[in-house]
Amino acid sequence: MAVKIKTAQGLIEISNEVIATVVGGAATDIYGIVGMASKNQIRDNLNEILRKENYSKGVVVRQEDNGVAVDVYTIVSYGTKISEVSKNVQEKVKYNLETMLGITANSVNVYVQGVRVLPD
């Protein structure tokens, strides 16, 4: 499925993989986020942090009438305030989707899949 934007010059289609890459990049830029996690850790047998090319495994994009709904699966660092980090992820994801792709995010749901202790 893709997001379709109609302009005067024609039709623009943005695939869910592109949206997932933008969302994953925005989320991993936030202080306190160690990385992205797989949404189906048991099925994918992935208990590690996803790399940039696999961000689509940690992001679910659903098309809605006037925008998209996004689920982001993250791993946070130990000692950070999870609610504050999650709020920052929501704000950054909404901002990046609007400025980079011109897509309105109706909702951004953040799921914390784990906590990691970072080495000093």
C-alpha distance (Angstrom), angle and dihedral (degrees) to the residues before:
residue distance angle dihedral
M1 . . .
A2 3.76 . .
V3 3.78 137.7 .
K4 3.79 111.7 -111.1
I5 3.80 121.2 -153.9
K6 3.79 118.5 -170.9
T7 3.81 116.5 -148.7
A8 3.78 134.4 171.6
Q9 3.82 90.0 -99.5
G10 3.80 96.1 48.9
L11 3.80 144.1 -78.6
I12 3.81 126.6 -34.4
E13 3.80 119.5 -159.9
I14 3.80 119.8 -165.4
S15 3.80 114.8 -169.3
N16 3.80 123.8 -137.2
E17 3.82 89.9 -115.7
V18 3.81 90.4 60.7
I19 3.80 90.8 48.2
A20 3.83 90.0 48.1
T21 3.81 91.4 51.3
V22 3.82 92.1 50.7
V23 3.82 91.0 46.4
G24 3.81 92.9 47.1
G25 3.79 92.4 48.2
A26 3.79 91.5 49.6
A27 3.80 92.6 47.9
T28 3.80 95.9 48.7
D29 3.81 91.3 51.0
I30 3.82 90.4 66.4
Y31 3.79 118.6 100.0
G32 3.80 108.9 -112.5
I33 3.81 96.2 32.5
V34 3.80 111.9 111.4
G35 3.80 93.1 -174.6
M36 3.76 148.4 -65.8
A37 3.80 123.3 -58.2
S38 3.79 130.3 -153.4
K39 3.80 114.4 -97.6
N40 3.82 89.5 -138.4
Q41 3.78 103.0 39.1
I42 3.79 95.0 165.8
R43 3.82 96.5 46.7
D44 3.82 94.5 41.8
N45 3.82 91.1 41.7
L46 3.79 87.4 -136.1
N47 3.77 117.4 140.5
E48 3.76 94.7 157.2
I49 3.77 136.6 83.2
L50 3.81 115.1 -78.2
R51 3.78 120.8 -120.8
K52 3.79 123.4 -131.0
E53 3.79 94.2 -93.3
N54 3.84 90.7 55.7
Y55 3.82 99.5 48.2
S56 3.81 89.5 114.1
K57 3.84 88.6 69.6
G58 3.80 89.3 60.8
V59 3.80 99.1 43.0
V60 3.80 129.3 66.0
V61 3.81 117.0 -162.2
R62 3.81 120.6 -166.6
Q63 3.80 122.4 -174.1
E64 3.79 116.4 -131.0
D65 3.80 132.5 -178.0
N66 3.79 97.9 -88.6
G67 3.81 103.8 14.7
V68 3.79 142.3 -23.0
A69 3.78 137.8 -67.9
V70 3.80 115.4 -139.8
D71 3.81 130.9 -161.3
V72 3.81 114.9 -162.4
Y73 3.82 121.2 -165.1
T74 3.81 111.5 -157.7
I75 3.78 144.7 171.3
V76 3.81 115.3 -139.0
S77 3.78 129.6 -156.5
Y78 3.77 120.5 -107.6
G79 3.81 115.2 -99.5
T80 3.79 97.8 29.4
K81 3.79 124.2 114.2
I82 3.79 102.5 -104.9
S83 3.81 95.3 -157.1
E84 3.81 92.3 52.8
V85 3.80 93.7 45.5
S86 3.82 90.6 48.9
K87 3.81 91.6 49.4
N88 3.82 89.8 51.5
V89 3.82 90.2 50.4
Q90 3.82 90.6 52.1
E91 3.80 93.0 50.6
K92 3.82 94.9 45.4
V93 3.82 93.9 46.4
K94 3.83 92.1 50.1
Y95 3.81 91.3 46.8
N96 3.82 94.5 47.8
L97 3.80 93.9 47.2
E98 3.80 91.2 51.1
T99 3.80 97.2 44.3
M100 3.81 100.6 36.9
L101 3.80 102.7 34.9
G102 3.80 105.6 14.8
I103 3.81 91.3 -123.2
T104 3.80 122.8 138.2
A105 3.80 114.6 -134.5
N106 3.80 107.7 -146.9
S107 3.80 91.8 -172.8
V108 3.80 136.5 4.5
N109 3.80 113.1 -162.8
V110 3.80 116.5 -166.7
Y111 3.81 118.2 -156.0
V112 3.80 116.3 -169.0
Q113 3.80 106.5 -147.2
G114 3.79 96.9 179.1
V115 3.77 150.6 -16.1
R116 3.79 121.8 -120.6
V117 3.77 130.0 -163.5
L118 3.77 108.6 -136.4
P119 3.82 117.7 -143.3
D120 3.79 116.0 -115.2
